[in-house]
């Protein structure tokens, strides 16, 4: 007979957002029985997550600090007509560290890996084979819901962690190297120097389509390494991803598509930066918000997560408007000019932008001056809507 478990909180999806909620709740409410249900055998899958120093509030740092595997004091950007170093800390979390930390902190029964969920409600999770978890409340963090309800372009990438013979001499992260050939939209290479002879090279595109040819991008990574005189061996690790860059859509319909009346987290709740796709800051904020609650009923968790996500959707219209202009007003091979101009602005403004905390003055400054896209197309894109 299939097992039936009971708990206080069931979190479906052991990715970054689900794991952060489990850790935050365990820290604040050690008496609660929390279950983290994951389809794969490891928590977090195979990913790197990065964030800027201003992205996470000081009060929230203790939650994420044990997960940080790499830290730098500043980072670089490179464009055809502009390059600079920005004195803002940059951090990276490896999924393997997330898995280790979750297993160190949570009791063994809390981690239910290798389970395929077939249905979940506000108070129950059903897995293949009939295994079931009955909970006071359920949070679904299994990744995106029905993206057809959103208007979006795509950020897609392949990254390879490589050992570089004789060292690579990259001193700090290169968040965007857009001096490469512009293909399939806005293309840039992302570099993370993990050690003097270990480097993550990620080939990234802001594209009109989600199609990703891993073999082609892998070849371009090799070409980039050779162009810089680096001799590399077999990859130490690899990741790939296709993320929505949202410029409009129906938030209410998107939310419903992820499960009526079920609390949600992560991409399923629409909690990621509309322009950059960065999800870690939102994952930390939501985890702390959930952990601060006393009512873990399914209805209370749904109201909490829905209202939080809806509030951020309303607040982030500015970023969706910029995405709309990026994808609809600029020729694909000229999109880099939008970012090139943006990175001439003050470091503090850039930091607030990444943290999705732009002030009214920031927004006015971003939109002022000679536009990097044709004015007529920009007006046409805005008049056509999509940033609601």
Secondary structure, DSSP 8 states (H G I E B T S, - for coil): ---EEEEEEEEE--SHHHHHHHHHHHHH-TTS-EEEEESSSSTT-S-EEEEEGGGS-GGGHHHHHTTEEEEES-EEEEETTEEEEE---EEEEEHHHHHHHHHHHS-GGGEEES--EEEE-SSEEEEGGG-EEEEEEEEE-SS---GGGEEEEEEEEEEEEEEEET-----SEEEEETTS---SSEEEEEEEEEETTEEEEEEEEEESS----HHHHHHHHHHHHHHTT-EE-S-SEEEEEEEEEEEEE-HHHHHHHT-TT-EE-GGGGT-S-TTT---HHHHHHHHHHHHT-S---HHHHHHHHHHHHHHHHHHTHHHHHHHHHHHHTS-GGGTHHHHHHHTTS-HHHHHHHHTT---HHHHHHHH-SS-SS-HHHHHHHHHT----
